[in-house]
């Protein structure tokens, strides 16, 4: 389940935000990947659609790592 969520976020990061794949890891913080709060809000909306979960504003922040975001989404009930 979490691997699918990780893959989805990675796909969004590489395609929509053109983050180089080699920079993406579960330990990488979104701010280190040069994503601001607006980009994360856009990403959250895309994830809501893809995963079928509600993500409140401010749940995914620049200070979170990709792994922390995945854990949060899984805890929200993502079946991704």
Steps between C-alpha positions, in 0.01 A plus 500: 500500500764755599717402202218600265461836676876555483501420129209738437667790683827426319318505167338837582834644615685392187232584244315807629782661698796364298688387811789276389427140601845464658412774752188320620519271801276427797733715714488802265302791637273683259680828569828332397328410172411872458126457549321783673165488678307590182659213307421266789139616504475423127661162560257428785206566267642259242559240772144539628371420154734206442477346846143582595589659834436846645821689579443806717694816426831502684528122538778478242757770575842589356664370821364147450703229334352290225492204739313701763248612239446140389440392862251783543311407184488133598364598842227703326382177342669509164467169323749622234 
